[in-house]
Amino acid sequence: MRFMVIRKADADTEAGVMPTKQLIDDMTSYNEMQVKRGAMLEGAGLMPSAKGARVSFANGKPTIHDGPFAEARELIAGYSIIEAGSLAEVIELVKLWPKSDGNGNVQIEIRQIVTAEDLGFDEEQLDRYNRMVEQQQQQ
């Protein structure tokens, strides 16, 4: 199973405060440990919402909202994609999160990624999806 581990934003990440050398070292060590375990497939930090946008749709019509966005606690500062056997396994990995991040005051959300099988794709939809995934991997 794949999970997205979401590091929620806070006042510092939204203000664009760059990580300290210590935090970079700690996060690199944490991520290296995840990679060695075969768990971490991908991960990255995100720029503050001031450098982003939201697209909302009403009756199919898009409306663009430029950042920044008001509620930092509802925003994402970074993410990882983790391969694990269970939610409990991912929770154990996240418990090892570096204490230097946010001075030990961060919120991490864990969400299982839905698969085509979970969504009940029929054979044609699954073939189409698999062709798209293969094309992505070739790029």
Helices and strands as residue ranges (DSSP letters): E 2-8, H 11-14, H 21-36, E 40-45, G 49-51, E 53-58, E 61-66, G 72-74, E 76-83, H 87-94, G 101-104, E 108-112, H 123-138
